[in-house]
Amino acid sequence: MSPPEKKIWYEILSRKQTGYKFLRQHPIGYYISDFYCRELKLVIEIDGDSHSKQEEYDAKRTLYFNERELAVIRFSNRDVLSNIDGIREFLFNKIAKITPSIPL
């Protein structure tokens, strides 16, 4: 795993933090996701430096995942390394929206 992937894994995606099981480097069809949660139907991708060919490839991957009813969230290496608290807040809000609320 790259340093940004390690950072998000240890600081956010552990089960202790989210309450959900995320898998690292999980194959989904033709592609390998950086992180995947089956229960949430959520793929999290950490993107390196962008250039047009990489952006095209990422768009194809996202479409492939979306066609399988998986939500995809992408973060840049830079954001993970410099704004982990903002990413944590964003992800927890997203997870709260995905998770069905339990009626009282």
Helices and strands as residue ranges (DSSP letters): H 3-8, I 9-13, H 15-18, E 23-28, E 31-37, E 42-47, H 52-67, E 71-76, H 77-82, H 84-98
